[in-house]
Amino acid sequence: MRNINLTTESEVISPQDLSLLIGSCRIAKQIEWLDKYQWTYFLNAVRRPIVGRAYLREKLSGKEPQSNFKSPTWQLDTTQIK
């Protein structure tokens, strides 16, 4: 059995590690799994899910990850427009 490599320098997990984690090589199944378990991920240009290594570590430790990926909520200030 192969272990997920958490010692590499990459900031994101490899496609092979994602396949091992989820149990499927099919991209559609990976996205379905990530959505089902409410994981934060991004889709790259070829629509492959990308998961951050730090996020993976926190998620697997049982802690709710502190996501820095979410956009801050803001509101346009129109009071200065004349």
PyMOL Python script that loads the backbone (N, CA, C, O; Angstrom):
from pymol import cmd

cmd.read_pdbstr("""\
ATOM      1  N   MET A   1       0.840  -1.179   0.000  1.00  0.00           N
ATOM      2  CA  MET A   1       0.000   0.000   0.000  1.00  0.00           C
ATOM      3  C   MET A   1       0.883   1.239   0.000  1.00  0.00           C
ATOM      4  O   MET A   1       1.843   1.316   0.767  1.00  0.00           O
ATOM      5  N   ARG A   2       0.575   2.188  -0.834  1.00  0.00           N
ATOM      6  CA  ARG A   2       1.354   3.411  -0.968  1.00  0.00           C
ATOM      7  C   ARG A   2       0.812   4.483  -0.036  1.00  0.00           C
ATOM      8  O   ARG A   2      -0.402   4.649   0.087  1.00  0.00           O
ATOM      9  N   ASN A   3       1.698   5.204   0.614  1.00  0.00           N
ATOM     10  CA  ASN A   3       1.304   6.302   1.490  1.00  0.00           C
ATOM     11  C   ASN A   3       1.310   7.612   0.727  1.00  0.00           C
ATOM     12  O   ASN A   3       2.051   7.767  -0.244  1.00  0.00           O
ATOM     13  N   ILE A   4       0.487   8.553   1.162  1.00  0.00           N
ATOM     14  CA  ILE A   4       0.500   9.888   0.582  1.00  0.00           C
ATOM     15  C   ILE A   4       1.780  10.574   1.019  1.00  0.00           C
ATOM     16  O   ILE A   4       2.101  10.597   2.207  1.00  0.00           O
ATOM     17  N   ASN A   5       2.506  11.126   0.079  1.00  0.00           N
ATOM     18  CA  ASN A   5       3.784  11.776   0.361  1.00  0.00           C
ATOM     19  C   ASN A   5       3.540  13.200   0.854  1.00  0.00           C
ATOM     20  O   ASN A   5       3.138  14.069   0.080  1.00  0.00           O
ATOM     21  N   LEU A   6       3.781  13.433   2.129  1.00  0.00           N
ATOM     22  CA  LEU A   6       3.574  14.772   2.702  1.00  0.00           C
ATOM     23  C   LEU A   6       4.897  15.491   2.944  1.00  0.00           C
ATOM     24  O   LEU A   6       4.914  16.517   3.624  1.00  0.00           O
ATOM     25  N   THR A   7       5.996  14.986   2.412  1.00  0.00           N
ATOM     26  CA  THR A   7       7.287  15.588   2.693  1.00  0.00           C
ATOM     27  C   THR A   7       7.881  16.325   1.494  1.00  0.00           C
ATOM     28  O   THR A   7       8.997  16.835   1.596  1.00  0.00           O
ATOM     29  N   THR A   8       7.188  16.400   0.380  1.00  0.00           N
ATOM     30  CA  THR A   8       7.734  17.074  -0.789  1.00  0.00           C
ATOM     31  C   THR A   8       7.641  18.581  -0.626  1.00  0.00           C
ATOM     32  O   THR A   8       6.978  19.082   0.282  1.00  0.00           O
ATOM     33  N   GLU A   9       8.310  19.292  -1.513  1.00  0.00           N
ATOM     34  CA  GLU A   9       8.332  20.744  -1.454  1.00  0.00           C
ATOM     35  C   GLU A   9       7.097  21.394  -2.081  1.00  0.00           C
ATOM     36  O   GLU A   9       6.865  22.585  -1.877  1.00  0.00           O
ATOM     37  N   SER A  10       6.310  20.646  -2.830  1.00  0.00           N
ATOM     38  CA  SER A  10       5.168  21.208  -3.532  1.00  0.00           C
ATOM     39  C   SER A  10       4.116  21.729  -2.559  1.00  0.00           C
ATOM     40  O   SER A  10       3.906  21.149  -1.494  1.00  0.00           O
ATOM     41  N   GLU A  11       3.466  22.809  -2.924  1.00  0.00           N
ATOM     42  CA  GLU A  11       2.391  23.386  -2.108  1.00  0.00           C
ATOM     43  C   GLU A  11       1.060  22.688  -2.357  1.00  0.00           C
ATOM     44  O   GLU A  11       0.115  22.875  -1.592  1.00  0.00           O
ATOM     45  N   VAL A  12       0.973  21.889  -3.411  1.00  0.00           N
ATOM     46  CA  VAL A  12      -0.252  21.160  -3.725  1.00  0.00           C
ATOM     47  C   VAL A  12       0.060  19.673  -3.804  1.00  0.00           C
ATOM     48  O   VAL A  12       1.189  19.281  -4.099  1.00  0.00           O
ATOM     49  N   ILE A  13      -0.953  18.846  -3.539  1.00  0.00           N
ATOM     50  CA  ILE A  13      -0.723  17.409  -3.634  1.00  0.00           C
ATOM     51  C   ILE A  13      -0.755  16.989  -5.100  1.00  0.00           C
ATOM     52  O   ILE A  13      -1.412  17.618  -5.930  1.00  0.00           O
ATOM     53  N   SER A  14      -0.042  15.928  -5.395  1.00  0.00           N
ATOM     54  CA  SER A  14       0.062  15.447  -6.774  1.00  0.00           C
ATOM     55  C   SER A  14      -1.245  14.782  -7.203  1.00  0.00           C
ATOM     56  O   SER A  14      -2.036  14.367  -6.356  1.00  0.00           O
ATOM     57  N   PRO A  15      -1.473  14.678  -8.507  1.00  0.00           N
ATOM     58  CA  PRO A  15      -2.648  13.951  -8.990  1.00  0.00           C
ATOM     59  C   PRO A  15      -2.671  12.500  -8.498  1.00  0.00           C
ATOM     60  O   PRO A  15      -3.737  11.944  -8.236  1.00  0.00           O
ATOM     61  N   GLN A  16      -1.493  11.899  -8.377  1.00  0.00           N
ATOM     62  CA  GLN A  16      -1.422  10.519  -7.881  1.00  0.00           C
ATOM     63  C   GLN A  16      -1.862  10.440  -6.420  1.00  0.00           C
ATOM     64  O   GLN A  16      -2.589   9.522  -6.038  1.00  0.00           O
ATOM     65  N   ASP A  17      -1.423  11.401  -5.600  1.00  0.00           N
ATOM     66  CA  ASP A  17      -1.825  11.421  -4.197  1.00  0.00           C
ATOM     67  C   ASP A  17      -3.317  11.696  -4.050  1.00  0.00           C
ATOM     68  O   ASP A  17      -3.969  11.123  -3.177  1.00  0.00           O
ATOM     69  N   LEU A  18      -3.859  12.562  -4.893  1.00  0.00           N
ATOM     70  CA  LEU A  18      -5.294  12.837  -4.857  1.00  0.00           C
ATOM     71  C   LEU A  18      -6.070  11.575  -5.231  1.00  0.00           C
ATOM     72  O   LEU A  18      -7.089  11.266  -4.612  1.00  0.00           O
ATOM     73  N   SER A  19      -5.594  10.849  -6.236  1.00  0.00           N
ATOM     74  CA  SER A  19      -6.242   9.590  -6.626  1.00  0.00           C
ATOM     75  C   SER A  19      -6.207   8.582  -5.489  1.00  0.00           C
ATOM     76  O   SER A  19      -7.192   7.885  -5.245  1.00  0.00           O
ATOM     77  N   LEU A  20      -5.082   8.501  -4.796  1.00  0.00           N
ATOM     78  CA  LEU A  20      -4.939   7.586  -3.666  1.00  0.00           C
ATOM     79  C   LEU A  20      -5.877   7.971  -2.524  1.00  0.00           C
ATOM     80  O   LEU A  20      -6.510   7.104  -1.922  1.00  0.00           O
ATOM     81  N   LEU A  21      -5.969   9.251  -2.227  1.00  0.00           N
ATOM     82  CA  LEU A  21      -6.831   9.739  -1.161  1.00  0.00           C
ATOM     83  C   LEU A  21      -8.297   9.428  -1.446  1.00  0.00           C
ATOM     84  O   LEU A  21      -9.024   8.963  -0.568  1.00  0.00           O
ATOM     85  N   ILE A  22      -8.722   9.687  -2.670  1.00  0.00           N
ATOM     86  CA  ILE A  22     -10.131   9.574  -3.029  1.00  0.00           C
ATOM     87  C   ILE A  22     -10.503   8.168  -3.473  1.00  0.00           C
ATOM     88  O   ILE A  22     -11.644   7.740  -3.293  1.00  0.00           O
ATOM     89  N   GLY A  23      -9.553   7.450  -4.048  1.00  0.00           N
ATOM     90  CA  GLY A  23      -9.834   6.099  -4.505  1.00  0.00           C
ATOM     91  C   GLY A  23     -10.303   6.022  -5.940  1.00  0.00           C
ATOM     92  O   GLY A  23     -10.873   5.015  -6.360  1.00  0.00           O
ATOM     93  N   SER A  24     -10.062   7.088  -6.697  1.00  0.00           N
ATOM     94  CA  SER A  24     -10.463   7.094  -8.098  1.00  0.00           C
ATOM     95  C   SER A  24      -9.519   7.983  -8.900  1.00  0.00           C
ATOM     96  O   SER A  24      -9.101   9.046  -8.442  1.00  0.00           O
ATOM     97  N   CYS A  25      -9.193   7.526 -10.104  1.00  0.00           N
ATOM     98  CA  CYS A  25      -8.377   8.324 -11.017  1.00  0.00           C
ATOM     99  C   CYS A  25      -9.228   9.247 -11.871  1.00  0.00           C
ATOM    100  O   CYS A  25      -8.716  10.185 -12.482  1.00  0.00           O
ATOM    101  N   ARG A  26     -10.514   8.985 -11.913  1.00  0.00           N
ATOM    102  CA  ARG A  26     -11.411   9.784 -12.763  1.00  0.00           C
ATOM    103  C   ARG A  26     -11.640  11.156 -12.145  1.00  0.00           C
ATOM    104  O   ARG A  26     -12.023  11.275 -10.981  1.00  0.00           O
ATOM    105  N   ILE A  27     -11.402  12.175 -12.934  1.00  0.00           N
ATOM    106  CA  ILE A  27     -11.511  13.553 -12.455  1.00  0.00           C
ATOM    107  C   ILE A  27     -12.920  13.857 -11.961  1.00  0.00           C
ATOM    108  O   ILE A  27     -13.090  14.500 -10.926  1.00  0.00           O
ATOM    109  N   ALA A  28     -13.927  13.398 -12.694  1.00  0.00           N
ATOM    110  CA  ALA A  28     -15.316  13.665 -12.287  1.00  0.00           C
ATOM    111  C   ALA A  28     -15.611  13.058 -10.917  1.00  0.00           C
ATOM    112  O   ALA A  28     -16.310  13.668 -10.108  1.00  0.00           O
ATOM    113  N   LYS A  29     -15.087  11.871 -10.655  1.00  0.00           N
ATOM    114  CA  LYS A  29     -15.290  11.229  -9.353  1.00  0.00           C
ATOM    115  C   LYS A  29     -14.540  11.968  -8.251  1.00  0.00           C
ATOM    116  O   LYS A  29     -15.023  12.067  -7.123  1.00  0.00           O
ATOM    117  N   GLN A  30     -13.355  12.488  -8.581  1.00  0.00           N
ATOM    118  CA  GLN A  30     -12.597  13.250  -7.596  1.00  0.00           C
ATOM    119  C   GLN A  30     -13.356  14.512  -7.201  1.00  0.00           C
ATOM    120  O   GLN A  30     -13.467  14.830  -6.017  1.00  0.00           O
ATOM    121  N   ILE A  31     -13.876  15.227  -8.191  1.00  0.00           N
ATOM    122  CA  ILE A  31     -14.645  16.450  -7.919  1.00  0.00           C
ATOM    123  C   ILE A  31     -15.895  16.122  -7.107  1.00  0.00           C
ATOM    124  O   ILE A  31     -16.238  16.839  -6.167  1.00  0.00           O
ATOM    125  N   GLU A  32     -16.569  15.045  -7.473  1.00  0.00           N
ATOM    126  CA  GLU A  32     -17.764  14.619  -6.745  1.00  0.00           C
ATOM    127  C   GLU A  32     -17.432  14.336  -5.274  1.00  0.00           C
ATOM    128  O   GLU A  32     -18.171  14.750  -4.381  1.00  0.00           O
ATOM    129  N   TRP A  33     -16.334  13.638  -5.029  1.00  0.00           N
ATOM    130  CA  TRP A  33     -15.914  13.314  -3.665  1.00  0.00           C
ATOM    131  C   TRP A  33     -15.555  14.578  -2.894  1.00  0.00           C
ATOM    132  O   TRP A  33     -15.980  14.751  -1.752  1.00  0.00           O
ATOM    133  N   LEU A  34     -14.781  15.454  -3.506  1.00  0.00           N
ATOM    134  CA  LEU A  34     -14.375  16.697  -2.842  1.00  0.00           C
ATOM    135  C   LEU A  34     -15.592  17.540  -2.473  1.00  0.00           C
ATOM    136  O   LEU A  34     -15.645  18.112  -1.385  1.00  0.00           O
ATOM    137  N   ASP A  35     -16.566  17.618  -3.373  1.00  0.00           N
ATOM    138  CA  ASP A  35     -17.793  18.362  -3.079  1.00  0.00           C
ATOM    139  C   ASP A  35     -18.602  17.685  -1.972  1.00  0.00           C
ATOM    140  O   ASP A  35     -19.110  18.356  -1.073  1.00  0.00           O
ATOM    141  N   LYS A  36     -18.719  16.374  -2.036  1.00  0.00           N
ATOM    142  CA  LYS A  36     -19.504  15.628  -1.049  1.00  0.00           C
ATOM    143  C   LYS A  36     -18.975  15.838   0.367  1.00  0.00           C
ATOM    144  O   LYS A  36     -19.749  15.995   1.310  1.00  0.00           O
ATOM    145  N   TYR A  37     -17.658  15.840   0.507  1.00  0.00           N
ATOM    146  CA  TYR A  37     -17.046  15.986   1.831  1.00  0.00           C
ATOM    147  C   TYR A  37     -16.614  17.422   2.136  1.00  0.00           C
ATOM    148  O   TYR A  37     -15.893  17.676   3.100  1.00  0.00           O
ATOM    149  N   GLN A  38     -17.064  18.347   1.303  1.00  0.00           N
ATOM    150  CA  GLN A  38     -16.883  19.792   1.508  1.00  0.00           C
ATOM    151  C   GLN A  38     -15.421  20.196   1.649  1.00  0.00           C
ATOM    152  O   GLN A  38     -15.061  20.935   2.566  1.00  0.00           O
ATOM    153  N   TRP A  39     -14.577  19.708   0.738  1.00  0.00           N
ATOM    154  CA  TRP A  39     -13.176  20.098   0.690  1.00  0.00           C
ATOM    155  C   TRP A  39     -13.039  21.318  -0.205  1.00  0.00           C
ATOM    156  O   TRP A  39     -13.754  21.453  -1.198  1.00  0.00           O
ATOM    157  N   THR A  40     -12.119  22.205   0.150  1.00  0.00           N
ATOM    158  CA  THR A  40     -11.805  23.351  -0.681  1.00  0.00           C
ATOM    159  C   THR A  40     -10.778  22.923  -1.728  1.00  0.00           C
ATOM    160  O   THR A  40      -9.764  22.307  -1.398  1.00  0.00           O
ATOM    161  N   TYR A  41     -11.046  23.250  -2.975  1.00  0.00           N
ATOM    162  CA  TYR A  41     -10.133  22.909  -4.071  1.00  0.00           C
ATOM    163  C   TYR A  41     -10.325  23.917  -5.192  1.00  0.00           C
ATOM    164  O   TYR A  41     -11.286  24.686  -5.202  1.00  0.00           O
ATOM    165  N   PHE A  42      -9.406  23.899  -6.121  1.00  0.00           N
ATOM    166  CA  PHE A  42      -9.481  24.733  -7.307  1.00  0.00           C
ATOM    167  C   PHE A  42      -9.414  23.839  -8.521  1.00  0.00           C
ATOM    168  O   PHE A  42      -8.867  22.739  -8.446  1.00  0.00           O
ATOM    169  N   LEU A  43      -9.956  24.284  -9.637  1.00  0.00           N
ATOM    170  CA  LEU A  43      -9.809  23.559 -10.895  1.00  0.00           C
ATOM    171  C   LEU A  43      -8.763  24.278 -11.731  1.00  0.00           C
ATOM    172  O   LEU A  43      -8.823  25.495 -11.905  1.00  0.00           O
ATOM    173  N   ASN A  44      -7.804  23.516 -12.247  1.00  0.00           N
ATOM    174  CA  ASN A  44      -6.787  24.139 -13.091  1.00  0.00           C
ATOM    175  C   ASN A  44      -7.323  24.295 -14.522  1.00  0.00           C
ATOM    176  O   ASN A  44      -8.506  24.057 -14.767  1.00  0.00           O
ATOM    177  N   ALA A  45      -6.478  24.685 -15.445  1.00  0.00           N
ATOM    178  CA  ALA A  45      -6.904  24.973 -16.816  1.00  0.00           C
ATOM    179  C   ALA A  45      -7.488  23.758 -17.528  1.00  0.00           C
ATOM    180  O   ALA A  45      -8.312  23.913 -18.429  1.00  0.00           O
ATOM    181  N   VAL A  46      -7.079  22.557 -17.142  1.00  0.00           N
ATOM    182  CA  VAL A  46      -7.620  21.349 -17.770  1.00  0.00           C
ATOM    183  C   VAL A  46      -8.697  20.709 -16.890  1.00  0.00           C
ATOM    184  O   VAL A  46      -9.026  19.534 -17.049  1.00  0.00           O
ATOM    185  N   ARG A  47      -9.246  21.512 -15.946  1.00  0.00           N
ATOM    186  CA  ARG A  47     -10.354  21.117 -15.082  1.00  0.00           C
ATOM    187  C   ARG A  47     -10.007  19.982 -14.125  1.00  0.00           C
ATOM    188  O   ARG A  47     -10.874  19.193 -13.751  1.00  0.00           O
ATOM    189  N   ARG A  48      -8.732  19.900 -13.729  1.00  0.00           N
ATOM    190  CA  ARG A  48      -8.297  18.908 -12.742  1.00  0.00           C
ATOM    191  C   ARG A  48      -8.323  19.566 -11.369  1.00  0.00           C
ATOM    192  O   ARG A  48      -7.838  20.688 -11.224  1.00  0.00           O
ATOM    193  N   PRO A  49      -8.883  18.890 -10.345  1.00  0.00           N
ATOM    194  CA  PRO A  49      -8.935  19.495  -9.009  1.00  0.00           C
ATOM    195  C   PRO A  49      -7.547  19.593  -8.378  1.00  0.00           C
ATOM    196  O   PRO A  49      -6.740  18.667  -8.458  1.00  0.00           O
ATOM    197  N   ILE A  50      -7.299  20.732  -7.755  1.00  0.00           N
ATOM    198  CA  ILE A  50      -6.032  21.019  -7.086  1.00  0.00           C
ATOM    199  C   ILE A  50      -6.321  21.244  -5.603  1.00  0.00           C
ATOM    200  O   ILE A  50      -7.142  22.088  -5.243  1.00  0.00           O
ATOM    201  N   VAL A  51      -5.638  20.480  -4.744  1.00  0.00           N
ATOM    202  CA  VAL A  51      -5.831  20.588  -3.291  1.00  0.00           C
ATOM    203  C   VAL A  51      -4.501  20.993  -2.659  1.00  0.00           C
ATOM    204  O   VAL A  51      -3.466  20.391  -2.941  1.00  0.00           O
ATOM    205  N   GLY A  52      -4.534  21.994  -1.824  1.00  0.00           N
ATOM    206  CA  GLY A  52      -3.336  22.462  -1.140  1.00  0.00           C
ATOM    207  C   GLY A  52      -2.839  21.464  -0.102  1.00  0.00           C
ATOM    208  O   GLY A  52      -3.628  20.811   0.581  1.00  0.00           O
ATOM    209  N   ARG A  53      -1.531  21.359   0.004  1.00  0.00           N
ATOM    210  CA  ARG A  53      -0.916  20.411   0.938  1.00  0.00           C
ATOM    211  C   ARG A  53      -1.221  20.779   2.394  1.00  0.00           C
ATOM    212  O   ARG A  53      -1.535  19.899   3.195  1.00  0.00           O
ATOM    213  N   ALA A  54      -1.134  22.061   2.746  1.00  0.00           N
ATOM    214  CA  ALA A  54      -1.432  22.483   4.120  1.00  0.00           C
ATOM    215  C   ALA A  54      -2.896  22.202   4.457  1.00  0.00           C
ATOM    216  O   ALA A  54      -3.212  21.776   5.567  1.00  0.00           O
ATOM    217  N   TYR A  55      -3.786  22.443   3.493  1.00  0.00           N
ATOM    218  CA  TYR A  55      -5.210  22.166   3.684  1.00  0.00           C
ATOM    219  C   TYR A  55      -5.425  20.676   3.928  1.00  0.00           C
ATOM    220  O   TYR A  55      -6.182  20.299   4.822  1.00  0.00           O
ATOM    221  N   LEU A  56      -4.767  19.824   3.141  1.00  0.00           N
ATOM    222  CA  LEU A  56      -4.868  18.375   3.306  1.00  0.00           C
ATOM    223  C   LEU A  56      -4.437  17.960   4.706  1.00  0.00           C
ATOM    224  O   LEU A  56      -5.117  17.167   5.357  1.00  0.00           O
ATOM    225  N   ARG A  57      -3.323  18.487   5.167  1.00  0.00           N
ATOM    226  CA  ARG A  57      -2.828  18.119   6.504  1.00  0.00           C
ATOM    227  C   ARG A  57      -3.829  18.477   7.595  1.00  0.00           C
ATOM    228  O   ARG A  57      -4.093  17.674   8.490  1.00  0.00           O
ATOM    229  N   GLU A  58      -4.385  19.682   7.517  1.00  0.00           N
ATOM    230  CA  GLU A  58      -5.343  20.105   8.538  1.00  0.00           C
ATOM    231  C   GLU A  58      -6.622  19.283   8.470  1.00  0.00           C
ATOM    232  O   GLU A  58      -7.167  18.880   9.498  1.00  0.00           O
ATOM    233  N   LYS A  59      -7.092  19.039   7.265  1.00  0.00           N
ATOM    234  CA  LYS A  59      -8.332  18.281   7.082  1.00  0.00           C
ATOM    235  C   LYS A  59      -8.172  16.858   7.612  1.00  0.00           C
ATOM    236  O   LYS A  59      -9.069  16.342   8.279  1.00  0.00           O
ATOM    237  N   LEU A  60      -7.041  16.222   7.322  1.00  0.00           N
ATOM    238  CA  LEU A  60      -6.817  14.848   7.782  1.00  0.00           C
ATOM    239  C   LEU A  60      -6.553  14.767   9.282  1.00  0.00           C
ATOM    240  O   LEU A  60      -6.720  13.707   9.885  1.00  0.00           O
ATOM    241  N   SER A  61      -6.140  15.885   9.886  1.00  0.00           N
ATOM    242  CA  SER A  61      -5.899  15.880  11.331  1.00  0.00           C
ATOM    243  C   SER A  61      -7.199  16.012  12.122  1.00  0.00           C
ATOM    244  O   SER A  61      -7.216  15.838  13.341  1.00  0.00           O
ATOM    245  N   GLY A  62      -8.280  16.320  11.418  1.00  0.00           N
ATOM    246  CA  GLY A  62      -9.566  16.452  12.092  1.00  0.00           C
ATOM    247  C   GLY A  62      -9.925  17.879  12.450  1.00  0.00           C
ATOM    248  O   GLY A  62     -11.031  18.146  12.918  1.00  0.00           O
ATOM    249  N   LYS A  63      -8.982  18.809  12.228  1.00  0.00           N
ATOM    250  CA  LYS A  63      -9.269  20.220  12.490  1.00  0.00           C
ATOM    251  C   LYS A  63      -9.970  20.818  11.274  1.00  0.00           C
ATOM    252  O   LYS A  63      -9.785  20.360  10.147  1.00  0.00           O
ATOM    253  N   GLU A  64     -10.769  21.838  11.519  1.00  0.00           N
ATOM    254  CA  GLU A  64     -11.352  22.567  10.399  1.00  0.00           C
ATOM    255  C   GLU A  64     -10.291  23.533   9.899  1.00  0.00           C
ATOM    256  O   GLU A  64      -9.862  24.416  10.641  1.00  0.00           O
ATOM    257  N   PRO A  65      -9.861  23.379   8.654  1.00  0.00           N
ATOM    258  CA  PRO A  65      -8.781  24.223   8.126  1.00  0.00           C
ATOM    259  C   PRO A  65      -9.138  25.709   8.132  1.00  0.00           C
ATOM    260  O   PRO A  65     -10.279  26.100   7.886  1.00  0.00           O
ATOM    261  N   GLN A  66      -8.133  26.513   8.419  1.00  0.00           N
ATOM    262  CA  GLN A  66      -8.270  27.954   8.320  1.00  0.00           C
ATOM    263  C   GLN A  66      -8.026  28.323   6.870  1.00  0.00           C
ATOM    264  O   GLN A  66      -6.880  28.369   6.423  1.00  0.00           O
ATOM    265  N   SER A  67      -9.073  28.580   6.147  1.00  0.00           N
ATOM    266  CA  SER A  67      -8.942  28.829   4.712  1.00  0.00           C
ATOM    267  C   SER A  67      -8.600  30.290   4.452  1.00  0.00           C
ATOM    268  O   SER A  67      -9.331  31.195   4.854  1.00  0.00           O
ATOM    269  N   ASN A  68      -7.484  30.503   3.778  1.00  0.00           N
ATOM    270  CA  ASN A  68      -7.102  31.842   3.337  1.00  0.00           C
ATOM    271  C   ASN A  68      -7.522  32.066   1.901  1.00  0.00           C
ATOM    272  O   ASN A  68      -7.161  33.071   1.289  1.00  0.00           O
ATOM    273  N   PHE A  69      -8.286  31.129   1.365  1.00  0.00           N
ATOM    274  CA  PHE A  69      -8.634  31.169  -0.043  1.00  0.00           C
ATOM    275  C   PHE A  69      -9.928  31.915  -0.301  1.00  0.00           C
ATOM    276  O   PHE A  69     -10.219  32.261  -1.446  1.00  0.00           O
ATOM    277  N   LYS A  70     -10.700  32.167   0.721  1.00  0.00           N
ATOM    278  CA  LYS A  70     -11.989  32.800   0.513  1.00  0.00           C
ATOM    279  C   LYS A  70     -11.829  34.306   0.378  1.00  0.00           C
ATOM    280  O   LYS A  70     -11.033  34.926   1.083  1.00  0.00           O
ATOM    281  N   SER A  71     -12.581  34.872  -0.521  1.00  0.00           N
ATOM    282  CA  SER A  71     -12.541  36.315  -0.736  1.00  0.00           C
ATOM    283  C   SER A  71     -13.171  37.034   0.443  1.00  0.00           C
ATOM    284  O   SER A  71     -14.187  36.587   0.976  1.00  0.00           O
ATOM    285  N   PRO A  72     -12.583  38.132   0.846  1.00  0.00           N
ATOM    286  CA  PRO A  72     -13.206  38.894   1.932  1.00  0.00           C
ATOM    287  C   PRO A  72     -14.517  39.514   1.462  1.00  0.00           C
ATOM    288  O   PRO A  72     -14.677  39.871   0.295  1.00  0.00           O
ATOM    289  N   THR A  73     -15.437  39.631   2.392  1.00  0.00           N
ATOM    290  CA  THR A  73     -16.705  40.275   2.064  1.00  0.00           C
ATOM    291  C   THR A  73     -16.489  41.784   2.097  1.00  0.00           C
ATOM    292  O   THR A  73     -15.944  42.320   3.062  1.00  0.00           O
ATOM    293  N   TRP A  74     -16.916  42.453   1.052  1.00  0.00           N
ATOM    294  CA  TRP A  74     -16.760  43.892   1.008  1.00  0.00           C
ATOM    295  C   TRP A  74     -17.976  44.499   0.333  1.00  0.00           C
ATOM    296  O   TRP A  74     -18.757  43.814  -0.327  1.00  0.00           O
ATOM    297  N   GLN A  75     -18.115  45.806   0.518  1.00  0.00           N
ATOM    298  CA  GLN A  75     -19.225  46.528  -0.084  1.00  0.00           C
ATOM    299  C   GLN A  75     -18.674  47.807  -0.669  1.00  0.00           C
ATOM    300  O   GLN A  75     -17.854  48.485  -0.050  1.00  0.00           O
ATOM    301  N   LEU A  76     -19.127  48.131  -1.861  1.00  0.00           N
ATOM    302  CA  LEU A  76     -18.677  49.344  -2.545  1.00  0.00           C
ATOM    303  C   LEU A  76     -19.174  50.568  -1.787  1.00  0.00           C
ATOM    304  O   LEU A  76     -20.363  50.693  -1.496  1.00  0.00           O
ATOM    305  N   ASP A  77     -18.239  51.475  -1.470  1.00  0.00           N
ATOM    306  CA  ASP A  77     -18.589  52.717  -0.783  1.00  0.00           C
ATOM    307  C   ASP A  77     -18.855  53.794  -1.824  1.00  0.00           C
ATOM    308  O   ASP A  77     -17.928  54.305  -2.453  1.00  0.00           O
ATOM    309  N   THR A  78     -20.117  54.132  -2.000  1.00  0.00           N
ATOM    310  CA  THR A  78     -20.505  55.127  -3.006  1.00  0.00           C
ATOM    311  C   THR A  78     -20.742  56.510  -2.391  1.00  0.00           C
ATOM    312  O   THR A  78     -21.218  57.409  -3.084  1.00  0.00           O
ATOM    313  N   THR A  79     -20.428  56.695  -1.133  1.00  0.00           N
ATOM    314  CA  THR A  79     -20.705  57.959  -0.465  1.00  0.00           C
ATOM    315  C   THR A  79     -19.825  59.090  -0.995  1.00  0.00           C
ATOM    316  O   THR A  79     -20.199  60.258  -0.891  1.00  0.00           O
ATOM    317  N   GLN A  80     -18.671  58.764  -1.557  1.00  0.00           N
ATOM    318  CA  GLN A  80     -17.768  59.789  -2.043  1.00  0.00           C
ATOM    319  C   GLN A  80     -17.961  60.114  -3.526  1.00  0.00           C
ATOM    320  O   GLN A  80     -17.284  60.993  -4.059  1.00  0.00           O
ATOM    321  N   ILE A  81     -18.860  59.426  -4.180  1.00  0.00           N
ATOM    322  CA  ILE A  81     -19.108  59.666  -5.609  1.00  0.00           C
ATOM    323  C   ILE A  81     -20.038  60.847  -5.770  1.00  0.00           C
ATOM    324  O   ILE A  81     -21.086  60.925  -5.129  1.00  0.00           O
ATOM    325  N   LYS A  82     -19.634  61.785  -6.652  1.00  0.00           N
ATOM    326  CA  LYS A  82     -20.456  62.993  -6.891  1.00  0.00           C
ATOM    327  C   LYS A  82     -20.947  63.028  -8.310  1.00  0.00           C
ATOM    328  O   LYS A  82     -21.650  63.961  -8.697  1.00  0.00           O
TER     329      LYS A  82
END
""", "prot")
cmd.dss("prot")
cmd.show_as("cartoon", "prot")
cmd.util.cbc("prot")
cmd.orient("prot")
